[in-house]
């Protein structure tokens, strides 16, 4: 028996059990990464575009642009709210969002008399209303498509978020089937044939994207957990008794009191008093890192200009902090363009992983059939090589696209 082991070691022959185990890991990696590869690629691509969706709206909507030099200084929140309330066709002003960057206007969410929502674009410093924007712009369309396929969130979010589990499985199995993967960071792409090139691209993209795959997998799993009821406890809130008449004018003292009552708060979003809540809320960035702006909030009585409550993201428990970290980490918007650009680039890389994995499979099937492996086989085989699961992917993608008109025309 020892002689057999020595012979196996000398000839490089693996024991049968080890080969079977290795084959099992490979089969799992291929099956999980392949069956829903088209749907996975679609979700990854829409999520990648969602990272820069505000910038897409900036390009498509001229009234969203301002000259950076003219927008220096504090945002005139009270003036913008007042001007928005007096804008023709506006029945109620709901909220205001701070400029994404120095060349952006403030986005004001308003409602018309028919109950339809749309945006007003206001100059941050002068408070002048520069124009209107549709509710279903690029940011809204891409967000809804990526997050829940335009389906009701209780249905769509679990479907999309379940991909996080598949990503985690592909990540773990890839580290097993790709022997000595840490040596793959600098391996060049070989052009011997189409399958070799796609295989090298897949491995090269994979090793450079390991951290990003892990991040998307974990945040996706977290979204799934939230969708099935494992939400974090809500932060403290002001107890609201009764309803109030919507108001967006005469709020200058309330805004001043809010900023004085929460020194250092960098306001990112404002919720105006209305039928759902009679208080003024300012959400923003403060000292807590990697939290959504709602983690730092100041609540103000708009009539008396009295600060009712302030919350600090640093006071949250572990469960709440994880919940607040998910979005900034998933979309990479916590560091401005310093993080959004890498997130966009690695999002494209992750999309290519789904496509290249399917391409490798397609080219392998073509070679087994005796066909010469060509690039055309890769793209055609992504569809032909998935006789059953392709229809699942196609149905999910088609559902999201078919529901777009309902989002755009606010019929849903």
Secondary structure as UniProt FT lines:
FT   HELIX           2..11
FT   HELIX           16..35
FT   HELIX           37..51
FT   HELIX           53..60
FT   HELIX           62..64
FT   HELIX           68..71
FT   HELIX           77..85
FT   TURN            88..89
FT   STRAND          92..97
FT   TURN            102..103
FT   STRAND          106..111
FT   TURN            113..114
FT   STRAND          117..122
FT   TURN            124..126
FT   STRAND          129..134
FT   HELIX           138..148
FT   TURN            149..150
FT   HELIX           153..161
FT   HELIX           163..177
FT   TURN            179..180
FT   HELIX           181..186
FT   HELIX           194..208
FT   HELIX           210..227
FT   TURN            228..229
FT   HELIX           252..261
FT   TURN            263..264
FT   STRAND          266..271
FT   STRAND          279..285
FT   HELIX           293..295
FT   STRAND          297..301
FT   TURN            302..305
FT   STRAND          306..311
FT   HELIX           313..315
FT   HELIX           318..331
FT   TURN            334..336
FT   HELIX           337..368
FT   TURN            369..370
FT   HELIX           375..384
FT   TURN            387..388
FT   HELIX           389..402
FT   HELIX           404..408
FT   TURN            409..410
//
